[in-house]
Amino acid sequence: MRLFIAVVPSEKQKEELHRLQLRLESSLDGVKWVRPAAQHLTLKFLGRQDENLLAAITGSMQNAARALEPFALQFEGIGVFPSPRRARVLWAGVTAGAAELKALAAALEKELAAKGFAAEKRPFRAHLTLGRVRRPVPEKVLQAVLSSESSFFTGITRVQSVSLYRSRLTPGGAHYTALKEIFFDQDRGK
């Protein structure tokens, strides 16, 4: 099964992100937009894994989550990977919660590497994918769109857990199923 570990925005944030997508859609042709129900912030992509590794994965998630308390999450600004000239992914950035997400991603990497899972080669950068560019967008058009939405931000939500998801690729797009939700240690320090 194809797996990833993620944090999910609140329903209100998904609505705000979807309104942003609708504004962008009017200016950007050739982008496949992520459905609001599928929006998530990936902390670790595990790829294809055997079902018998689920216990090891969720154990690693529990160990990583144990050190965290619930934290605030806010999305702000938009950008592209890898660059405006060769844009492949359009994303929303993270302000509130960025440090906590980075710490959680690092803890997950450490826990999973100790159990033999491959380490991520790229540094973690907190972002939520809004859409994938399927046809090249002229750099000037993209720069203008990015500039027009530079002040975008969502409301703040409280993140209390991290989840393991199964991803099924279909002709209509990816479908995600939550397999396990791990809550942060809400009693730590009390």
C-alpha positions in Angstrom: 0.0 0.0 0.0 1.1 3.6 -0.7 1.4 5.6 2.5 2.1 9.0 3.8 2.0 10.9 7.2 0.3 14.2 7.3 -1.4 17.0 9.2 -4.9 18.1 8.0 -6.1 21.7 8.0 -9.4 22.5 9.6 -12.6 22.5 7.5 -12.6 26.4 7.7 -9.0 26.5 6.4 -9.9 24.1 3.6 -12.7 26.5 2.6 -10.3 29.4 2.6 -7.8 27.5 0.6 -10.5 26.4 -1.9 -11.6 30.0 -2.4 -7.9 30.8 -3.1 -7.8 28.0 -5.7 -10.9 29.4 -7.4 -9.3 32.8 -7.7 -6.1 31.3 -9.1 -8.0 29.0 -11.4 -9.4 32.0 -13.3 -5.8 33.1 -14.2 -3.9 29.8 -14.4 -4.7 27.3 -17.1 -3.3 23.8 -17.1 -3.3 23.2 -13.3 -4.8 20.2 -11.7 -6.2 21.4 -8.4 -6.2 19.4 -5.2 -9.8 18.8 -4.0 -10.6 20.5 -0.7 -11.4 17.1 0.9 -7.9 15.8 -0.1 -5.9 18.8 1.2 -3.2 17.9 3.7 0.3 18.9 4.7 2.6 16.0 4.1 5.3 15.4 6.8 6.7 12.1 5.4 5.9 10.3 2.2 6.6 6.6 2.7 5.7 5.3 -0.7 4.8 1.6 -1.2 5.0 -0.4 2.1 3.9 -3.8 3.1 0.9 -4.0 5.4 2.9 -5.8 8.0 5.0 -2.6 8.6 1.9 -0.6 9.8 2.7 -1.3 13.5 6.3 -0.1 13.1 5.1 3.1 11.3 2.4 3.9 13.9 4.8 3.2 16.7 7.3 5.7 15.2 4.4 8.2 14.9 3.5 7.7 18.6 7.1 8.2 19.6 7.5 11.4 17.5 4.1 12.8 18.7 4.9 12.2 22.4 7.2 15.2 22.5 4.7 17.6 21.1 1.8 19.6 22.5 -1.0 20.9 20.3 0.0 23.9 18.3 -1.4 26.7 16.2 -1.4 26.4 12.4 -1.9 29.1 9.8 -1.3 29.2 6.1 0.1 32.3 4.5 1.4 33.3 1.1 1.7 31.2 -2.0 4.6 29.9 -4.1 5.8 27.3 -6.6 8.3 24.5 -6.7 10.9 24.3 -8.1 10.8 27.8 -9.6 8.5 30.2 -11.4 10.3 29.4 -14.7 9.7 25.6 -14.3 6.7 25.5 -11.9 5.4 22.0 -11.2 3.7 22.5 -7.8 1.7 25.5 -6.6 1.6 25.7 -2.8 0.4 27.7 0.3 3.0 28.5 2.9 2.8 28.1 6.6 3.5 30.8 9.2 2.1 29.8 12.6 3.1 26.2 13.2 6.1 26.1 10.8 8.6 25.4 13.6 6.5 22.7 15.2 5.9 21.0 11.8 9.6 21.0 11.1 10.3 19.5 14.6 7.6 16.9 14.0 8.9 16.0 10.6 12.5 15.7 12.0 11.2 13.5 14.8 9.4 11.3 12.4 12.5 11.0 10.1 14.6 9.9 13.1 12.1 7.4 14.4 11.4 5.9 11.0 15.1 5.8 10.0 15.8 3.8 13.2 13.3 1.2 11.9 15.0 1.0 8.5 12.8 3.4 6.4 14.6 5.5 3.8 15.4 9.1 4.9 14.2 12.1 2.9 17.0 13.7 0.9 15.4 17.1 0.6 15.1 19.4 3.6 11.6 19.7 5.0 9.6 22.8 4.1 6.1 23.2 5.5 3.6 23.7 2.7 0.3 22.6 1.4 0.0 21.6 -2.3 -2.8 23.6 -3.9 -2.3 22.2 -7.4 0.1 20.5 -9.9 1.0 22.3 -13.1 0.3 20.0 -16.0 1.1 22.5 -18.8 3.8 25.2 -18.7 2.6 28.5 -17.5 4.4 31.6 -18.8 6.7 32.9 -16.1 5.3 36.5 -16.4 1.7 35.2 -15.9 2.8 33.1 -12.9 4.7 36.0 -11.3 1.7 38.3 -11.6 -0.6 35.7 -10.0 1.9 35.0 -7.2 2.2 38.8 -6.6 -1.6 39.3 -6.6 -2.1 36.7 -3.8 1.0 37.5 -1.8 -1.1 38.7 1.1 -3.2 35.5 1.3 -3.7 34.0 4.7 -6.1 31.7 6.5 -7.5 31.7 10.0 -5.6 29.9 12.7 -6.5 26.4 13.9 -5.2 24.1 16.6 -3.3 21.0 15.4 -3.7 18.1 17.9 -2.7 15.1 15.9 -0.8 13.6 13.0 -2.3 10.9 10.7 -1.2 8.0 8.6 -2.9 7.9 5.2 -3.2 5.3 2.4 -3.2 6.8 -1.1 -4.9 5.1 -4.0 -4.1 6.5 -7.4 -7.0 6.5 -9.8 -7.7 8.1 -13.2 -9.9 10.6 -11.4 -7.0 11.6 -9.0 -5.6 10.3 -5.7 -8.0 9.1 -3.0 -6.8 9.2 0.6 -8.0 7.0 3.5 -7.0 7.8 7.1 -5.6 4.6 8.7 -4.5 5.9 12.1 -4.6 9.2 14.0 -2.1 9.8 16.7 -2.8 12.6 19.2 0.0 14.7 20.7 0.8 14.4 24.4 -1.8 16.9 25.7 -0.8 16.2 29.4 2.9 17.0 28.9 4.2 19.6 31.4 1.1 19.6 33.6 
